[in-house]
Amino acid sequence: MNREICTLPEVLESREWLRRCLIWVTHLCLFAASGVMAFALRFDLRIPGPEFHHLWFALAVWLISKSVVFRWLELDRGWWRFVSMDDLVRIAVGNFAGSLAAFFAIRFLGSPGFPRAIYLLDFILCFLATAGIRAAVRILREGRASVSGENDKRTLIYGAGSAGIILLHHIRNNPKLPYHVVGFIDDRPDKRGLRISGVLVRGSGGEVKMLVERYSIQTILVAIPSATGSDMTRILRLCHAAGAECKTIPGLDEVIEGDGLANQIREVSVEDLLGRIPVQLEENQIRGTLGGKVVLVTGAAGSIGSELCRQIARFHPARIVGFDAAESPLFEINREMRQRHPQIPFHAELGSIQNRPRLDEVFSQYRPSVVYHAAAYKHVPMMENHVFEAVTNNVFGTFNVAAAAMGYAVEDFVMISSDKAVRPTNVMGATKRISELLLLGLQNGCTKFVAVRFGNVLGSNGSVIPIFKKQIAAGGPVTVTHPEMRRFFMTIPEACQLVLQAAAIAQGGQICVLDMGEPVKIVDLARNLILLSGLRPDEDIKIEFTGMRAGEKLYEELSSMLEDTVPTAHDKIRIFVGNGMPASDIQSWLESLHEICTARDTARLVVALKEMVLDYNPSTDLLKRVILPAPISVASVSMHGSGFRGQPEQLDLVSAPVGDSTPQ
């Protein structure tokens, strides 16, 4: 058995030995002083000569018994400047145990006539001395820490609760943090005027501007981890109006993974303004799905795919296979995964989901048990201009991956879908809906096919947040398509965590819909981002409305009225059970769709998508590019055996509301 041996120079260099020696010497002095003082008090400060032999014997017993007990309870360890109530309880227990042991030793080994009152006096005095010296050290330390440096920012802490108090103590104990706390702000009227750890609660949120001016405040630290998005937005605007810098602390989950509360003080982010409640995962359930298995992620180099790889690694799979057509991003996630999770083999495989032979090579080599299909073309306006590429990648590519999964007996197949699949008004949404229907139709009792549908994710490649930030950095203007444009948002990690949870809950042949909270107005998001940059909306940075774009709508939906809701054990996941494409018709339908794409016939493609997704309403811009000589009925389109034709009907290709505002 190998043991790490510390050499004397290493011990000396650490200086731990010196600190421990000083503590032992201090304890011995306090034990002796307490004993002498107990005798002095018992005899009115004049110890009779005959009592000195009791004193010398008692001192020897006290020094030995208390030293042993204090060492046993490890009271010679720890930093006195961080003494807490728990430490004081342990000191009381140590003194009681030491005094009790000394009582029995003196009683049975000492000479008769020992004054009984001294036992109680010694216990009280020794406890006061050993606890008092620790409290004195902490008081002196915090007193020095409370003295502000020349460059320290005069600071108010917004929130006089437990998080605010902890933050105050961390700031005091960390001289490197450039904050001098002048007071608290709290919206509870009963806290006004209270003095907490020596710091006064000076007012409420409505008085921020007055307090900033009166006390020359430079920074306000928001210590309310439970604040909602509307709360954070209100606080941010109050701070901005008062001319003070606004920062916040993370939630409890980030604190646990980090290195202390004060060290994680950061700028307020747009995620804080959404007020998303941290996801509570059933980790054992997810671990049962992923633990010890080979997991393949398509689109592994994208924002969702790469985060899926990071989240999957937490559950100790046998290996992760990252499949993507983008070389440079795949190289980066490969490097990251090997550095962050060296114990989990990560295999970067370059290839396109449109290339079935390449997929077969990868599936044959690694034999995955679980597949997360995140590869897709997702940008709405671009797909409106590249309709055949959208179908080829999102429909045929998905079918290729699903067919490979079935051929190689994959246990779980999870596709990342979109809220744009609900009553789609664009080609991207229609292709995603078709992919959902394909998976429902392929459910065969062997591979478990599940689609997970959610809205926009903050910070994903090409999404609205990075674009707004670039526009703000360039001095504006920030462009929004419509003042009433609303979208559902969640963070990338939250979305990926819920995808893993949904995959573990679903039974196959289902569409899982994530709880996205309340929709957010894009113009409000733009204003908040400008505020977070320390600028004033409509003054420093202009907001311009550019008009809605092709294929987009004002409001997105997460479910259709045609679908039936089934609750799940997780409060943020719902399941919709609907009918998929009949398995017997899938091949013939795909062949017909492939023939249309090969012919590059946009008009027939629009009609084919409409036949497959009955509530699809093409955008006006797309229809302008389609030359329709006459109203087209479903019966006029050759889609033999699709099973979705029904009775011939006149297609309404122009009734859909179109327009949207933001990059998707």
Secondary structure, 3 states (H helix, E strand, C coil): CCCCCCCHHHHHHHCHHHHHHHHHHHHHHHHHHHHHHHHHHHCCCCCCHHHHHHHHHHHHHHHHHHHHHHHHCCCCCCCHHHCCHHHHHHHHHHHHHHHHHHHHHHHHHCCCCCCCHHHHHHHHHHHHHHHHHHHHHHHHHHHHHCCCCCCCEEEEEECCCHHHHHHHHHHHHCCCCCEEEEEEECCCHHHCCCEECCEEEEECHHHHHHHHHHHCCCEEEECCCCCCHHHHHHHHHHHHHHCCEEEECCCHHHHHHCCCCHHHCEECCHHHHHCCCCCCCCHHHHHHHHCCCEEEEECCCCHHHHHHHHHHHCCCCCEEEEEECCHHHHHHHHHHHHHHCCCCCEEEEECCCCCHHHHHHHHHHHCCCEEEECCCCCCHHHHHHCHHHHHHHHHHHHHHHHHHHHHCCCCEEEEECCHHHCCCCCHHHHHHHHHHHHHHHHCCCCCEEEEEECCEEECCCCCHHHHHHHHHHCCCCEEECCCCCEECEEEHHHHHHHHHHHHHHCCCCEEEEECCCCCEEHHHHHHHHHHHCCCCECCCECEEECCCCCCCCCCCCCCCCCCEEEECCCCCEEEEECCCCCHHHHHHHHHHHHHHHHHCCHHHHHHHHHHHCCCCCCCHHHHHHCCCCCCCEHHHCCCCCCCCCCCCCECCCCCCCCCCCCCC
